[in-house]
Amino acid sequence: IDDDSKKVVAEIMARCFVPSLITTTSWEGFHFVGHEIRITEAMDSYGAVVWPSALVLCYFLETNVKHYNMVDKNVIEIGAGTGLVSIVASLLGAHVTATDLPELLGNLQYNISRNTKMKCKHLPQVKELSWGVALDENFPRSSNNFDYILAADVVYAHPFLEELLITFDHLCKETTVILWVMKFRLEKENKFVDRFKELFDLEEISSFPSLNIKLYKAVKKSRRSARKGKVVSRRVFL
Ligand SMILES: C[S@@+](CC[C@H](N)C(=O)[O-])C[C@H]1O[C@@H](n2cnc3c(N)ncnc32)[C@H](O)[C@@H]1O
């Protein structure tokens, strides 16, 4: 398995290229969904560079369109950073809302506009979402209707892990599928996975040991219990 995952990692990493000419604005290039995607990075924060987890998620979306078809799906990305994942989901036909902290939104909007204009079925939206903050006002539960929540490398040594969990829970309906790429680093943050499992049914879809990265699919716990409940009541009824 490790050899297979190494091959996939090599393929994922080969999606990046650097411009052959020095230009006035610096950018990094990626190939996904038949498009050349140019990402401008800023050097002042975590969200300003493309992290390997984002590449893993883009690769997954591109190579699993049969099972995870994005066309016309309502998708939100949290901690979108430079926007690569949101761009790929948009190029695949989804209706995307890319979110992050306020200070990231300028660069995020720039990258998204530059790479999706005239190329996507639905124009992606960029919106502020600081984890755990004003969720009811900005993302009222009654109007949240996301088919997918995407998240790449949102767990690391920051003080908002509980708020992150609250955010996942707030955005997630019974039918929502979370695709979350987790980079394992320190013991303390890695425990987030156990906290997460208290609220969501978690399935490991793929693992890249050489990168310490796992890709998870998750759904709200109540969904399974609800289904169980239905079966029980049908049995009783029969
Ligand atoms: C390690 S970066 C990953 C960025 C991008 N998903 C990627 O994989 O390239 C973590 C992202 O989470 C965002 N983030 C961190 N704390 C946050 C918070 N409290 N609320 C919202 N976003 C936050 C950062 O701004 C950053 O974009």
The ligand as an SDF file (V2000), in Angstrom:
LIG
                    3D

 27 29  0  0  0  0  0  0  0  0999 V2000
   -2.7020   25.3290    6.8980 C   0  0  0  0  0  0  0  0  0  0  0  0
   -3.7350   26.4900    6.0970 S   0  0  0  0  0  0  0  0  0  0  0  0
   -4.5310   25.5010    4.8340 C   0  0  0  0  0  0  0  0  0  0  0  0
   -4.9910   26.3310    3.6880 C   0  0  0  0  0  0  0  0  0  0  0  0
   -5.5890   25.5420    2.5260 C   0  0  0  0  0  0  0  0  0  0  0  0
   -6.7820   24.8140    2.9320 N   0  0  0  0  0  0  0  0  0  0  0  0
   -4.5650   24.5840    1.9540 C   0  0  0  0  0  0  0  0  0  0  0  0
   -4.6270   23.3810    2.2850 O   0  0  0  0  0  0  0  0  0  0  0  0
   -3.7000   25.0110    1.2020 O   0  0  0  0  0  0  0  0  0  0  0  0
   -5.0590   26.7000    7.2900 C   0  0  0  0  0  0  0  0  0  0  0  0
   -6.1780   27.6220    6.8570 C   0  0  0  0  0  0  0  0  0  0  0  0
   -7.1370   27.7660    7.9050 O   0  0  0  0  0  0  0  0  0  0  0  0
   -7.4560   29.1180    8.0690 C   0  0  0  0  0  0  0  0  0  0  0  0
   -7.8280   29.3800    9.4650 N   0  0  0  0  0  0  0  0  0  0  0  0
   -7.0440   29.2820   10.5720 C   0  0  0  0  0  0  0  0  0  0  0  0
   -7.7270   29.6280   11.6690 N   0  0  0  0  0  0  0  0  0  0  0  0
   -8.9650   29.9690   11.2450 C   0  0  0  0  0  0  0  0  0  0  0  0
  -10.1250   30.4340   11.9280 C   0  0  0  0  0  0  0  0  0  0  0  0
  -10.1440   30.6210   13.2370 N   0  0  0  0  0  0  0  0  0  0  0  0
  -11.2290   30.6760   11.1970 N   0  0  0  0  0  0  0  0  0  0  0  0
  -11.2220   30.4880    9.8470 C   0  0  0  0  0  0  0  0  0  0  0  0
  -10.1550   30.0630    9.1400 N   0  0  0  0  0  0  0  0  0  0  0  0
   -9.0380   29.8210    9.8450 C   0  0  0  0  0  0  0  0  0  0  0  0
   -6.1640   29.8380    7.7220 C   0  0  0  0  0  0  0  0  0  0  0  0
   -6.3960   31.2020    7.4200 O   0  0  0  0  0  0  0  0  0  0  0  0
   -5.6810   29.0230    6.5500 C   0  0  0  0  0  0  0  0  0  0  0  0
   -6.2220   29.4470    5.3390 O   0  0  0  0  0  0  0  0  0  0  0  0
  1  2  1  0
  2  3  1  0
  2 10  1  0
  3  4  1  0
  4  5  1  0
  5  6  1  0
  5  7  1  0
  7  8  2  0
  7  9  1  0
 10 11  1  0
 11 12  1  0
 11 26  1  0
 12 13  1  0
 13 14  1  0
 13 24  1  0
 14 15  1  0
 14 23  1  0
 15 16  2  0
 16 17  1  0
 17 18  1  0
 17 23  2  0
 18 19  1  0
 18 20  2  0
 20 21  1  0
 21 22  2  0
 22 23  1  0
 24 25  1  0
 24 26  1  0
 26 27  1  0
M  CHG  2   2   1   9  -1
M  END
$$$$
